């Protein structure tokens, strides 16, 4: 006996599983790449949900966002369920991400005091519900060369091995 698998629309999913609602409840970092792309897509097609369509698009690019960013609008339109408007939306979002990364590379922030260090790290650490230990390396002009996380801990503390920091320096 052959059963046909029926698509369950996202609107019938649990609120915690719907990409838009999940983003509102848990923040954008809680979503997978496919869920973020599904938000851009909006609606799927008759055979698949927006999430399934986004997964298929990502899978075609080996789940690599850099490869996805290289697709043209014509390439995106080849996917069933992606028309001109959705392709342009996806391409625009990927371009914004590319420009954001580029602007971070061009701007070498200067850390001159604790307030400027706070401004540098606040976007990274602000919404965390756990402790993280980060190191920021500066050049002789106090411009940021590199910043990286050394350890991630629990709600109130994290452990740091100084040798890891010295090795990186």
BELPE-V113921 format. One record per residue. N is the residue number from 0. RES is the residue in one small letter. PSI is psi as a letter, one per 30 degrees, with the letter a starting at -180 (none if undefined). Layout:
<<N;RES;PSI> <N;RES;PSI>>
//
This chain:
<<0;x;k> <1;x;k> <2;x;k> <3;x;k> <4;x;k> <5;x;k> <6;x;k> <7;x;j> <8;x;k> <9;x;e> <10;x;f> <11;x;f> <12;x;l> <13;x;k> <14;x;e> <15;x;f> <16;x;f> <17;x;k> <18;x;e> <19;x;e> <20;x;e> <21;x;e> <22;x;e> <23;x;e> <24;x;e> <25;x;f> <26;x;l> <27;x;f> <28;x;f> <29;x;f> <30;x;k> <31;x;l> <32;x;e> <33;x;e> <34;x;e> <35;x;e> <36;x;e> <37;x;e> <38;x;e> <39;x;e> <40;x;e> <41;x;d> <42;x;k> <43;x;a> <44;x;a> <45;x;e> <46;x;f> <47;x;l> <48;x;l> <49;x;e> <50;x;e> <51;x;e> <52;x;e> <53;x;e> <54;x;e> <55;x;e> <56;x;e> <57;x;e> <58;x;e> <59;x;f> <60;x;g> <61;x;h> <62;x;h> <63;x;j> <64;x;e> <65;x;e> <66;x;e> <67;x;e> <68;x;f> <69;x;f> <70;x;k> <71;x;l> <72;x;e> <73;x;e> <74;x;e> <75;x;e> <76;x;f> <77;x;f> <78;x;k> <79;x;k> <80;x;f> <81;x;j> <82;x;a> <83;x;e> <84;x;e> <85;x;e> <86;x;e> <87;x;e> <88;x;e> <89;x;e> <90;x;e> <91;x;e> <92;x;e> <93;x;e> <94;x;e> <95;x;e> <96;x;e> <97;x;e> <98;x;e> <99;x;e> <100;x;e> <101;x;e> <102;x;e> <103;x;e> <104;x;e> <105;x;e> <106;x;j> <107;x;j> <108;x;l> <109;x;k> <110;x;j> <111;x;f> <112;x;a> <113;x;e> <114;x;e> <115;x;e> <116;x;e> <117;x;e> <118;x;e> <119;x;e> <120;x;f> <121;x;e> <122;x;f> <123;x;e> <124;x;f> <125;x;e> <126;x;g> <127;x;k> <128;x;g> <129;x;l> <130;x;k> <131;x;k> <132;x;j> <133;x;l> <134;x;k> <135;x;j> <136;x;k> <137;x;l> <138;x;a> <139;x;f> <140;x;g> <141;x;g> <142;x;k> <143;x;k> <144;x;e> <145;x;l> <146;x;k> <147;x;l> <148;x;k> <149;x;e> <150;x;l> <151;x;k> <152;x;a> <153;x;a> <154;x;f> <155;x;f> <156;x;l> <157;x;l> <158;x;k> <159;x;k> <160;x;j> <161;x;e> <162;x;e> <163;x;e> <164;x;e> <165;x;e> <166;x;e> <167;x;e> <168;x;none>>
//
